[in-house]
């Protein structure tokens, strides 16, 4: 028999195996099923196995619910093999006698829950012993960090890590340690020149209590696992990471049997010290995720759900914070380092990490289910247009040649798409075609553009100060950019009244300017621009449409397919306005067919003769 129970407050699930005929449930550490909640009595309920059924005796002062009926304390009721009951804030379900054994995933989740509880207790004990707020992260002394590590070793032993009942937990944490080092080794193997801007260069990330002999044992275990996994001998980081993710657990089960208990305990303590130092000085469970280049986005919902995007697909990372308070502390640490703040008076914040990753944070009272955090990771290397063609299949050579000619021919380009479709990546790629002699002024909410050009003037928005003064939004910066003698103006994203100033920039001699916009199609781009311009000025629709037709030449529409692949879905020309009908008209030059191929439609842009005359493009290239 198994008991599955779920913590409503923390949204965490557990599985307990029932061996005897009586199971005590409660807050007491001597209970068979320990519930860590102040709402639960030391002994809250007793499950007893009868000849044909189970019975539940309720002892909890707050009572119990079965089938939505309240059961008062001191009452005994029958429970069916598939029955359920609720001891607030826990919900219980009994599995029948013939239920399957605990799966590997069940065991893994249980060990992760126990790890989280242990880290939480150790963190609290460390806070009671040391004032961890008195020293700035960039002023950490080696002696201070050594004291922290020594104290954590003592705290872990006092918490019972040496008990035989915790042997499986020691093995689990030791495995985490080996896996983390294996990932670090893989990152160094693929690109030995690069290290993590977050962890590997930080003073607190070093293991000051390292034992040279046991570190050699760690190296031996890593070598054994590498031979078991058989990592591909190439620089394809994604392939190597996938292999580690899929095969590490089974390899660790085989290799860990060759390790001495002293080695496993050392690795367990090493991992615990790392996790707690990450919480105290770094970004907690996000540290390991931030350094993995295969992860492009991290999404935190409360303390117990951390999702990641890998190759365009969102999945649960299995990582969690120890509490909402720690989650909020990590978020405040992130935003405070770039001069932003997050509190009840300002519960929404945008920030940028030192490596360029973009951060959005939301706290109470706006967030209802705990702090929310979204991190759009800054790529470790620039993606080229050739890579989008050959490796990712985002567009064809013919489409890329047409876009290159449009950039060189100084056509104004809007890159459109939904969230996470690769608009900024495409903008970076197209900007590569701009000639070095031109002066480019870039304007962004949070700096993400990486223009590899000699003459780039970069500007970033600034929020208001505590008094509500000193704010500079994108519209302010676009207006200012027109006084900076730009050849081209590049705006990271148009999403409000700055659209009017962007159109005016494109219409006042700054040909070849580019920006991105959120829209689902080229037709929707026109509607979005119309609405955004109207937020800035009360202009008639006909006037707005003439502005758009005169300013915008090309729209590049992006989409993310169901398999996570980001592709160009259409390339459209915005036609010049007509005298009698100012409504914006568009003409598709390329479109993605039902078979998935991006093909030319056969229609030529009105400026084709101009591109041909400048020898920027030939028709043979366009229709390859």
C-alpha positions as a printed Julia matrix, in Angstrom:
624×3 Matrix{Float64}:
   0.0    0.0     0.0
   1.14   3.53   -0.78
  -0.02   6.87    0.56
   0.25   9.79   -1.84
  -0.17  13.23   -0.3
  -0.07  16.75   -1.63
   0.71  20.05    0.15
  -1.87  22.56   -1.09
   0.12  25.61    0.05
   3.44  24.62   -1.51
   2.03  22.55   -4.39
   4.41  19.68   -3.54
   3.6   15.96   -3.76
   5.0   13.06   -1.72
   4.75   9.28   -1.69
   5.03   7.08    1.44
   5.12   3.28    1.5
   2.98   1.56    4.18
   4.66  -1.5     5.66
   2.71  -2.25    8.84
  -0.97  -2.38    9.79
  -0.93   0.97   11.56
   0.29   4.3    10.21
   0.59   7.41   12.39
   0.27  10.72   10.52
   1.29  14.0    12.14
   3.8   16.76   12.72
   5.89  14.74   15.21
   9.23  13.49   13.91
   8.31  10.03   15.3
   5.24   9.78   13.05
   5.3    7.33   10.14
   4.21  10.13    7.78
   5.66  13.46    8.94
   3.7   16.57    7.89
   5.67  19.78    8.28
   2.96  22.33    8.89
   1.93  24.38   11.94
  -1.72  23.53   11.15
  -1.13  19.83   11.89
  -1.07  18.29   15.38
   1.89  16.12   16.46
  -0.42  13.13   15.95
  -3.14  14.15   13.52
  -4.56  10.81   12.38
  -4.04   7.05   12.51
  -4.65   4.7     9.59
  -5.32   1.06   10.53
  -5.51  -1.92    8.24
  -8.47  -4.24    8.86
  -9.37  -7.53    7.24
 -11.24  -5.99    4.31
 -10.72  -2.25    4.64
  -8.78   0.59    6.2
 -10.06   2.86    8.93
  -9.05   6.44    9.69
  -9.06   7.77   13.26
  -8.97  11.58   13.28
  -6.97  13.18   16.11
  -6.28  16.57   14.53
  -7.94  19.48   16.38
  -8.91  21.08   13.06
 -10.73  17.9    12.06
 -10.63  16.18    8.69
 -12.58  16.1     5.43
 -13.59  12.95    3.52
 -15.8   13.27    0.43
 -16.42  16.92    1.44
 -17.9   15.75    4.78
 -16.27  17.1     7.94
 -14.99  14.44   10.38
 -14.45  15.83   13.9
 -11.52  14.87   16.12
 -11.92  11.55   17.95
 -13.98   9.98   15.15
 -13.1    6.78   13.27
 -14.37   6.31    9.71
 -13.78   3.63    7.04
 -11.53   4.43    4.09
 -11.72   2.58    0.77
  -8.46   1.35   -0.86
  -8.79   4.13   -3.44
 -10.17   6.58   -0.91
  -8.98  10.09   -0.13
  -9.13  12.48    2.8
  -7.87  15.92    3.68
  -5.95  17.18    6.71
  -5.52  20.85    5.9
  -3.28  21.76    4.08
  -2.6   18.18    2.89
  -4.67  15.99    0.6
  -4.2   12.19    0.85
  -4.95   9.36   -1.57
  -4.57   5.64   -0.8
  -3.3    3.37   -3.56
  -4.83  -0.15   -3.68
  -2.96  -3.28   -2.6
  -2.13  -4.26   -6.16
  -0.63  -0.89   -7.02
   2.76  -0.83   -8.67
   5.98  -0.31   -6.8
   7.33   3.19   -6.4
   8.69   4.36   -9.73
  12.13   5.86  -10.19
  10.5    9.26  -10.66
   8.53   8.85   -7.4
  11.75   8.09   -5.53
  13.51  11.02   -7.22
  10.75  13.48   -6.27
  10.78  12.24   -2.67
  14.57  12.7    -2.45
  14.3   16.18   -3.96
  11.66  17.08   -1.34
  13.87  15.78    1.46
  16.82  17.71    0.04
  14.78  20.9     0.01
  13.7   20.39    3.63
  17.31  19.75    4.68
  18.59  22.84    2.87
  15.84  24.93    4.44
  16.73  23.76    7.96
  20.45  24.28    7.39
  19.88  27.75    5.98
  17.81  28.75    9.02
  20.49  27.37   11.39
  23.2   29.28    9.52
  21.21  32.53    9.76
  20.91  31.98   13.51
  24.69  31.55   13.88
  26.04  34.22   11.51
  25.05  37.7    10.33
  25.06  37.07    6.6
  23.81  40.54    5.67
  26.83  42.41    7.03
  29.18  41.73    4.11
  28.73  42.75    0.49
  29.02  39.97   -2.08
  31.88  41.71   -3.89
  33.79  42.15   -0.59
  33.77  38.57    0.65
  36.9   37.5     2.51
  38.23  33.95    2.25
  38.27  33.57    6.03
  34.58  34.54    6.24
  33.6   32.03    3.54
  35.68  29.33    5.22
  33.76  29.9     8.47
  30.48  29.5     6.6
  31.58  26.19    5.09
  32.83  24.85    8.43
  29.61  25.85   10.15
  27.55  24.16    7.42
  29.45  20.9     7.93
  28.59  20.94   11.64
  24.96  21.91   10.94
  24.57  19.07    8.42
  25.85  16.51   10.94
  23.57  17.9    13.63
  20.67  17.61   11.16
  21.27  13.85   10.98
  23.02  13.49    7.63
  25.13  10.66    9.12
  22.09   8.6    10.12
  21.63   5.3     8.28
  18.08   6.39    7.37
  19.58   9.24    5.33
  22.02   7.11    3.33
  19.86   7.34    0.2
  19.78  11.14    0.6
  23.59  11.26    0.87
  23.85   9.21   -2.31
  21.35  11.51   -4.04
  23.21  14.71   -3.11
  26.57  13.18   -4.03
  25.1   12.4    -7.46
  24.0   16.01   -7.84
  27.54  17.11   -7.04
  29.09  14.79   -9.64
  26.53  15.78  -12.27
  27.2   19.5   -11.69
  30.94  19.01  -12.07
  30.38  16.92  -15.19
  28.33  19.75  -16.72
  31.07  22.26  -15.84
  33.64  20.01  -17.48
  31.46  19.75  -20.59
  31.11  23.53  -20.8
  34.88  23.91  -20.56
  35.38  21.19  -23.16
  33.08  22.85  -25.69
  34.43  26.37  -25.15
  37.49  26.5   -22.87
  37.77  30.28  -23.26
  34.38  31.0   -21.72
  33.33  30.68  -18.09
  30.04  31.51  -16.46
  29.65  35.25  -15.8
  27.57  34.36  -12.75
  29.07  31.49  -10.79
  32.49  30.37  -11.89
  34.07  33.8   -11.45
  32.55  34.44   -8.01
  34.58  34.15   -4.83
  31.79  32.37   -2.95
  31.45  29.67   -5.63
  34.84  28.13   -4.77
  35.05  25.15   -2.4
  37.42  26.39    0.32
  37.17  23.17    2.35
  38.26  21.01   -0.58
  40.1   17.78    0.28
  42.71  17.07   -2.46
  42.5   13.3    -2.04
  38.7   13.23   -2.21
  38.72  15.7    -5.11
  40.77  13.08   -6.98
  38.04  10.56   -6.15
  35.5   13.01   -7.62
  37.58  13.18  -10.81
  37.67   9.37  -10.96
  33.9    9.11  -10.58
  33.39  11.71  -13.3
  35.7    9.79  -15.63
  33.83   6.54  -14.94
  30.47   8.16  -15.64
  31.76   9.8   -18.83
  32.82   6.39  -20.12
  29.4    4.95  -19.19
  27.5    7.77  -20.89
  29.87   7.86  -23.89
  29.6   11.56  -24.56
  30.03  12.43  -28.25
  33.55  13.62  -29.02
  32.48  16.84  -30.69
  31.6   20.41  -29.79
  27.82  19.99  -30.13
  26.89  21.24  -26.7
  23.18  20.47  -27.02
  23.85  16.83  -27.9
  26.26  16.38  -24.98
  23.85  18.01  -22.52
  20.97  15.81  -23.68
  23.1   12.73  -23.15
  23.97  13.78  -19.6
  20.3   14.53  -18.81
  19.0   11.22  -20.14
  21.73   8.82  -18.97
  23.28  10.23  -15.81
  20.92   8.58  -13.29
  21.48   5.04  -14.56
  25.23   5.64  -14.89
  25.4    7.02  -11.33
  23.64   3.96   -9.93
  26.38   1.77  -11.38
  29.38   3.98  -10.63
  28.38   5.09   -7.1
  28.81   1.51   -5.86
  32.57   1.89   -6.35
  32.77   4.93   -4.04
  33.61   4.73   -0.34
  31.12   6.06    2.21
  33.6    8.79    3.16
  33.74   9.96   -0.47
  29.96  10.04   -0.8
  29.61  12.01    2.44
  32.25  14.48    1.29
  30.45  15.01   -2.04
  27.1   15.32   -0.25
  28.44  18.05    2.07
  30.12  19.75   -0.89
  26.77  19.92   -2.69
  24.89  21.18    0.38
  27.45  23.93    0.92
  27.15  24.96   -2.72
  23.35  25.09   -2.63
  23.25  27.2     0.52
  25.99  29.58   -0.66
  24.01  29.97   -3.89
  21.01  31.02   -1.8
  22.97  33.39    0.45
  25.16  35.08   -2.16
  23.85  34.11   -5.59
  20.66  33.24   -7.41
  19.74  30.07   -5.51
  18.54  27.17   -7.67
  18.77  29.43  -10.74
  22.57  29.43  -10.61
  22.95  26.08  -12.39
  20.24  26.93  -14.92
  21.73  30.31  -15.8
  25.07  28.79  -16.8
  23.59  26.19  -19.17
  23.67  27.57  -22.72
  21.07  25.02  -23.85
  18.45  26.81  -21.72
  17.14  29.99  -23.35
  14.51  31.08  -20.82
  13.8   30.51  -17.12
  10.31  31.03  -15.66
   9.72  30.98  -11.89
   6.19  30.7   -10.47
   6.23  31.03   -6.7
   8.85  29.03   -4.83
   8.1   25.52   -6.04
   7.83  25.76   -9.84
  10.78  26.63  -12.05
  10.18  26.07  -15.76
  12.79  26.34  -18.49
  12.7   26.65  -22.26
  15.03  24.31  -24.08
  15.11  24.33  -27.9
  11.8   26.2   -27.96
  10.01  23.71  -25.67
   8.94  24.6   -22.1
   9.51  21.94  -19.42
   9.61  21.74  -15.64
  13.22  21.93  -14.43
  12.5   20.11  -11.16
  14.28  22.92   -9.27
  12.6   24.8    -6.41
  13.33  27.56   -3.95
  13.14  26.71   -0.27
  10.44  29.35    0.34
   8.68  32.36   -1.16
  10.82  34.57    1.08
  14.03  33.18   -0.45
  12.54  33.54   -3.94
  11.75  37.19   -3.29
  15.2   37.78   -1.76
  16.89  36.36   -4.89
  14.71  38.5    -7.16
  15.47  41.62   -5.12
  19.18  40.77   -5.33
  18.93  40.58   -9.11
  17.07  43.84   -9.63
  18.98  45.82   -6.98
  22.31  45.12   -8.7
  21.18  47.14  -11.71
  19.59  49.98   -9.77
  15.99  48.72   -9.88
  13.73  47.93   -6.94
  10.85  45.56   -6.2
   8.46  46.15   -3.33
   4.76  46.7    -2.62
   4.86  50.24   -3.98
   6.61  49.05   -7.17
   5.72  45.37   -7.6
   6.84  45.05  -11.24
  10.44  45.48  -12.37
  12.55  44.98  -15.49
  16.29  44.45  -15.12
  19.33  43.1   -16.89
  21.96  40.73  -15.49
  25.68  41.34  -15.87
  25.83  38.94  -18.83
  23.02  40.75  -20.66
  20.16  38.4   -19.74
  16.8   40.14  -19.51
  14.74  39.87  -16.32
  11.12  40.62  -15.52
   9.92  40.28  -11.92
   6.47  40.56  -10.37
   5.74  40.54   -6.62
   2.73  40.9    -4.32
   0.15  42.43   -4.49
   0.19  42.11   -8.3
   1.31  38.47   -8.17
  -1.24  36.21   -6.48
   0.7   32.91   -6.25
   4.06  34.04   -4.93
   6.83  35.97   -6.7
   7.08  35.61  -10.47
  10.35  35.8   -12.38
  11.14  35.45  -16.08
  14.73  35.43  -17.32
  15.4   35.67  -21.07
  18.98  34.47  -21.24
  21.53  36.37  -23.26
  23.12  34.01  -25.81
  26.77  33.22  -25.13
  27.57  33.79  -28.79
  26.06  35.72  -31.66
  23.85  33.7   -33.98
  24.55  34.4   -37.64
  22.14  34.42  -40.56
  24.04  31.5   -42.05
  23.27  29.46  -38.93
  19.57  30.37  -39.2
  19.62  29.04  -42.76
  21.81  25.94  -42.52
  21.3   24.67  -38.98
  17.9   25.94  -37.89
  16.04  26.12  -41.19
  14.48  29.45  -40.2
  14.66  30.84  -43.74
  16.11  30.03  -47.15
  19.18  31.35  -48.93
  16.96  33.2   -51.41
  14.99  34.93  -48.62
  18.23  35.82  -46.82
  19.69  37.32  -50.02
  16.54  39.43  -50.47
  16.72  40.71  -46.89
  20.42  41.47  -47.26
  19.65  43.54  -50.36
  16.89  45.37  -48.47
  19.3   46.29  -45.66
  22.04  47.42  -48.07
  19.39  49.3   -50.1
  18.39  51.16  -46.93
  14.83  49.85  -46.74
  13.0   50.36  -43.44
  12.29  46.96  -41.9
   9.85  45.84  -39.2
  10.43  42.41  -37.65
   7.19  41.04  -36.25
   6.23  37.99  -34.22
   4.96  36.69  -30.93
   6.91  36.34  -27.69
   9.98  34.12  -28.03
   9.88  33.87  -31.82
  13.42  35.2   -32.28
  12.75  38.83  -33.26
  15.85  40.21  -31.52
  18.01  37.44  -32.99
  16.76  38.28  -36.5
  17.35  41.99  -35.89
  20.93  41.26  -34.83
  21.49  39.14  -37.94
  20.1   41.73  -40.36
  22.14  44.5   -38.71
  25.29  42.59  -39.72
  24.68  43.78  -43.3
  24.86  47.48  -42.34
  28.07  49.07  -43.62
  30.67  50.0   -41.02
  30.84  53.62  -42.2
  27.27  54.29  -41.06
  26.38  55.68  -37.64
  23.79  53.55  -35.83
  21.83  54.69  -32.79
  20.18  51.84  -30.85
  17.38  52.32  -28.34
  16.17  49.55  -26.02
  14.15  48.99  -22.91
  16.74  46.48  -21.68
  19.87  46.19  -23.81
  19.92  42.98  -25.83
  21.19  44.01  -29.26
  24.73  42.97  -30.14
  25.65  44.92  -33.24
  29.14  44.04  -34.39
  29.74  47.46  -35.91
  32.34  50.17  -35.4
  30.04  53.16  -34.91
  27.15  52.28  -32.59
  25.65  54.67  -30.04
  23.6   52.66  -27.52
  20.84  54.01  -25.29
  18.67  52.28  -22.69
  15.52  53.46  -20.94
  15.63  54.65  -17.34
  12.8   54.21  -14.8
  11.65  56.97  -12.5
  13.4   57.44   -9.17
  11.75  57.14   -5.76
  10.26  60.63   -6.13
   8.78  59.67   -9.52
  11.21  61.84  -11.52
  13.96  61.18  -14.04
  12.15  58.66  -16.23
  13.26  58.29  -19.87
  11.12  55.94  -21.94
  11.67  54.72  -25.49
   9.65  57.6   -26.98
  11.95  60.11  -25.2
  15.05  58.34  -26.49
  13.76  58.09  -30.08
  13.09  61.84  -30.04
  16.61  62.4   -28.69
  18.15  60.04  -31.26
  16.97  62.31  -34.07
  19.32  65.0   -32.68
  22.33  62.63  -32.69
  22.93  62.63  -36.46
  22.11  58.93  -36.97
  22.3   57.22  -40.35
  20.02  54.52  -39.0
  17.86  54.25  -35.92
  17.39  50.75  -34.47
  14.73  50.35  -31.76
  14.74  47.07  -29.84
  10.93  46.98  -29.65
   8.07  49.32  -30.52
   5.1   48.8   -28.22
   3.61  52.22  -27.46
   3.67  55.88  -28.34
   7.27  55.59  -29.56
   5.82  54.09  -32.76
   4.89  57.62  -33.93
   8.45  58.85  -33.46
   9.86  55.74  -35.12
   7.68  56.34  -38.19
   8.76  59.97  -38.26
  12.42  58.92  -38.05
  11.91  56.6   -41.01
  10.2   59.43  -42.89
  12.84  62.1   -42.18
  15.94  60.83  -43.94
  16.86  57.92  -41.66
  16.27  55.23  -44.25
  17.34  51.72  -43.37
  16.03  51.92  -39.81
  14.75  48.76  -38.09
  12.64  47.75  -35.14
  10.62  44.82  -33.78
   6.93  44.64  -32.94
   4.58  42.1   -31.38
   2.0   40.92  -33.93
   0.68  37.64  -35.31
   0.83  38.53  -39.01
   1.86  41.29  -41.39
  -1.76  42.49  -41.51
  -1.86  42.67  -37.73
   1.3   44.81  -37.78
  -0.63  47.58  -39.51
  -3.43  47.42  -36.95
  -0.93  47.43  -34.06
   0.9   50.45  -35.48
  -2.39  52.26  -35.95
  -3.35  51.76  -32.28
   0.13  52.63  -30.98
   0.3   55.88  -32.97
  -3.15  56.88  -31.7
  -1.88  56.57  -28.11
   0.69  59.25  -28.93
  -1.38  61.64  -31.02
  -5.02  62.14  -31.95
  -4.55  61.69  -35.69
  -7.11  60.53  -38.26
  -6.73  56.92  -39.41
  -6.12  58.02  -42.99
  -3.16  60.15  -41.9
  -1.71  57.29  -39.84
  -2.01  54.9   -42.78
  -0.21  57.35  -45.07
   2.58  57.62  -42.49
   2.91  53.83  -42.31
   2.88  53.39  -46.11
   5.51  56.07  -46.52
   7.76  54.89  -43.68
   7.74  51.07  -43.66
   9.09  49.11  -46.64
   9.36  45.49  -45.47
   7.77  43.35  -42.74
   9.51  40.12  -41.71
   7.02  37.89  -39.88
   8.32  35.21  -37.49
   6.52  32.34  -35.78
   7.31  29.55  -33.37
   6.11  26.15  -34.52
   4.73  23.46  -32.25
   8.08  21.66  -32.1
   9.71  24.85  -30.8
  11.38  25.74  -34.11
  11.46  29.47  -34.89
  10.96  30.31  -38.55
  10.2   33.17  -40.94
   6.57  32.67  -41.98
   6.34  35.51  -44.52
   8.21  38.5   -45.92
   5.9   41.29  -47.01
   6.26  44.64  -48.74
   4.22  47.59  -47.55
   3.04  49.25  -50.77
   3.04  53.01  -51.3
  -0.3   54.65  -50.51
  -2.71  55.6   -53.26
  -4.05  59.09  -53.8
  -7.69  58.18  -53.43
  -7.36  55.31  -50.94
  -4.86  55.86  -48.1
  -5.47  52.41  -46.56
  -2.26  50.4   -46.16
  -1.81  47.64  -48.73
   0.69  44.82  -48.47
   2.23  42.38  -50.96
   3.7   39.02  -49.99
   7.15  38.45  -51.48
   7.84  35.18  -49.61
   5.43  32.9   -47.76
   5.71  29.57  -45.98
   3.74  26.92  -47.85
   1.72  24.08  -46.24
   4.68  21.74  -46.82
   6.77  23.97  -44.53
   8.99  25.53  -47.2
   9.52  29.3   -47.41
   9.04  30.08  -51.09
   8.82  33.24  -53.24
   5.24  34.06  -54.23
   6.22  35.25  -57.71
   5.3   38.84  -56.91
   8.15  41.34  -57.04
   8.45  44.33  -54.71
   7.91  47.76  -56.21
  11.52  48.66  -55.35
  12.99  45.63  -57.18
  14.3   47.78  -60.04
  16.11  49.89  -57.46
  17.83  46.82  -55.95
  18.69  45.49  -59.39
  20.05  48.85  -60.48
  22.38  49.01  -57.47
  23.42  45.4   -58.19
  22.34  44.35  -54.7
  20.28  41.44  -56.0
  19.56  39.52  -59.18
  16.41  37.64  -60.06
  18.29  34.36  -60.46
  19.34  34.49  -56.78
  15.8   35.34  -55.69
  14.28  32.31  -57.4
  16.91  29.68  -56.62
